[in-house]
Amino acid sequence: MSFFVIKVILGTILFLSGLGATLTMLTLMGRAEKKTSSTTLRKLHKFFGFIFFLLLLVLAFMGLRYWASVGDEISTRAVMHGILALALFIVFFTKVAIIQYFKQFLKMAPTLGLIVFSLSFVVFVISGKYYILRGYFSSPAAEITETSTSEQIQGKVGEGKKIFDTKCLSCHSPDTEERKIGPSLMGLLKKDSLPHTGNPATVENIKKQLIRPALTMPAFKDFTDQEFTDLFAYLRTI
Ligand code: HEC
C-alpha cells in the first residue's frame, strides 16, 4: 500500500477520533439535560483523545520522514500541511499539560480542544482530501502541448544517472522491487505498463508524469530537452 494511502487512512481515523472527542466534550459541558452519565462521557473523551494522540505521533513521524527525504522539492501545500500540523501539536500538548498540571487554566481547555479539532480538520483537508479529489477527478493522461526535439539530441547515460540519483532516487528504486515513497522503477521501459497509472510504458507517458504527475510526485517541468534525453537514456538501462 502506498505511503500516501496509509497516511490518508490514518489521517481519517485521527480526524474521526478528534470529532469523537469534541462531541463527547460538547455533550458533557454544553447539554442542559444529562442523559448519559458524565463518567462514561469523560472516559469516552479520554479514549478518543488517546487514539488521537497516538495517531498524531505516527503521522508526525511519517510526515517528517517524508519531508527529510524530499528536502526542498516539497510543495507549498505540503509546507502548509507541516506548519499547521506543528501548531496542532503545540496546542494539543498545552491542553494536555493544563489538564494534568496547571489546573488554574482549566477553563481554557475546551477552547484549546476546539482549536485542536479545527486545526486537525484543516490539516486533513489540505492534504488527505486533496489527494482523494485529485486521485478521482484529475486525468493522469493530461495533455502536453510542448513537442519535443529530444530524438535529435544524443542522450548520455552517465549524465542521466546523475539526474536520477539527485532527483529521483530518494523516492524510486532503480534496481530493486522495493517501494520507497514512489513505486520501484526497475525495468521501467522494458515493462508493458507504468507502475502507478498502468498507462503504456512509453517515453511520452513518462514525460507526462514528470511534467504533470498523477498524484503527489513533484513535477519536473524545468528539465531541458538535453536533460530529458539523458534521463531517458539512463532509464532505458535500468
Ligand atoms: C518525492 C518523491 C518523488 C520523487 C522525487 C520522484 N517521484 Fe516519481 N513518483 C512518486 C510517486 C509518489 C509516484 C506515484 C504517482 C504520483 O504520485 O504521481 C511516482 C510515480 C512515478 C512514475 C510512474 C508513473 C505512472 O504513470 O505510473 C514514474 C515513471 C516516475 N515516478 C518517475 C520519476 C522520475 C524519473 C523522477 C526523477 C526525475 C521521479 N519520479 C521523482 C514520487 C516521486
Residues whose N, C-alpha, C, O or C-beta is under 5 A from the ligand:
A	BS01	HEC	V70 K167 C168 C171 I181 G182 P183 L194 P195 H196 T197 G198 I206 Q209 P213 A214 L215 T216 M217 P218 F220
